[in-house]
Structures are given as C-alpha cells and as structure tokens.
Amino acid sequence: MSLNTLNTYLDHGVATPTLERNLLEVIQLLGELKTLGIDLDRVSTQLERESIGVLETNATTALTRLVLAA
C-alpha cells in the first residue's frame, strides 16, 4: 500500500468488519460466476502475474535511474 493511500485512509477511512457482510449474496454471486464459466482462480492468477510484471518493471526503472545518477 502506498504511503499516500495509507494517509488518505487514516484521514477518511473507518475500519469495520465486512468479510461476513452479505455473505449469502456473495456465495450466490460466486455460483453465478462459475455457471458463466468464469474461473476466479485463473483470473486472480493472471492479475497477480500482471501486478508482479508491473512491479518488476518499476523496480528495474528505479534501479536504472539510481545507476545512471551515481
């Protein structure tokens, strides 16, 4: 989480337990996704890989800038 996001949450956010909110509706929606052929495991894996790729690119860019600045 970025420092900016954390600070915004600290200024405006309210921590509340939400995992069990609308649980029956969530279970129903997950069933509908499965019926539609949407594989959440596959989707989450793809998003994770894409996120790691972005992080890798950002880290490489940052390291390159540091090397060039030295």
N, C-alpha and C positions, 0 to 999 in steps of 0.2 A: 504494500500500500504506500502510495506516495505521501510525503510529508504534507503536501497541500490538501490531499484527500483527508488525511487524519485531522488536520487543523479545522477543516470545514466541518467534519463530523463533530469534533469537540465543541465547535461554536453552535451548531444547529441540530445535531443528532440526538436521538433518545434511544437508549438501549432497552429493548423489550424482547421477551422470549416469543419467537414467531415460528419455530420449527413445527409446532403442532397445530398452528392456526389453519383452519380449513383443510384438515388432514384428509377427510373423506373425499372432498372435491379434488384434491391433488392426486389421490390414488385413482380416481375415476379418469382424470386427465392423462395420467401416465398410461392407463389402459387404452385410452383412445389413441395416443401416440403410437403405441405398439401395434394396434389394429391398422393404423395408417402406414405401417412399415417403417416408422422412424425408430432407429436404434440409438438410444441415448448414450450407450457405452461407446459406440462408434463416433457419434457427434462429439462427445466430451473428449475422446482421444484425439480427434482431429483438431479441436480447439486448443488442447494442451500443446500439441506439436506446433501449431501456428504461433502460439504465445511464446514457446521456447525459441522458435526461429526469430521472432522479433527481439527477444531479449538478447540472443546471440549477436544479432546484427547491431543492436545498440551498444553492447559491450565491446564489440570489435571496433566500432566507430569511436567510442570513448578512448579505448586503448591507443588507437591510431593517432588521435588528436594529442594524447599525452606524449607519445613518442615524438611526434613532429614538433611539439612545443619544447621538448627537452634540448 
